[in-house]
């Protein structure tokens, strides 16, 4: 059974989806720790309620990004993770951190990458007049939101939508696809090779598994 460490900065809804999937046996793994860079976020309560160590490592207590990430690595490695999952962890990671967990570091991003890297993705999609938006699970590399995509989910954008309406639609899909990708990893079906994601030994398209353009 794989050891999973989840990093959060907020409410932890994707964390909850992964905890639930582990409890149900859908994921052949266990969340061995949840770490937040902010205290008093609801995601820590979710972890505690599930009997998972809920830890805080406050980035404000460190002089710079490098020293924080070094301390974070030490804390994560105490739990001997097979996989590190970013679930709303609002920190830009140093190349050294990313290299340390290369091939076992996943993130979910609220856009159809490579579109709308960074923040405010839903509003940017609306302002661009997009009729389709979504989310992407990807391996993390040193390029912000630039690692190889494993799986995407698409949602419609309607003319009357505001960012909150689109966000709600996207979140629902996030909670579906993130546990699935974690399941694949824990089954040893998913791996990263350089800038490619492989599922069952096959290189995935730039937009991930089951891409409509394949």
Secondary structure by P-SEA (a helix, b strand, c coil): cbbbbbbbccccaaaaaaaaaaaaccccccccbbbbcccccaaaaaaaaaccbbbbbcccccccaaaaaaaaaaaaacccccbbbbccccccccaaaaaaacccbbbbbccccccccccaaaaaaaaacccccbbbbbbbccccccccccbbbbbbbcccccaaaaaaaaaaaaaccaaaaaaaaaaccccccccccccccccccccccccccc
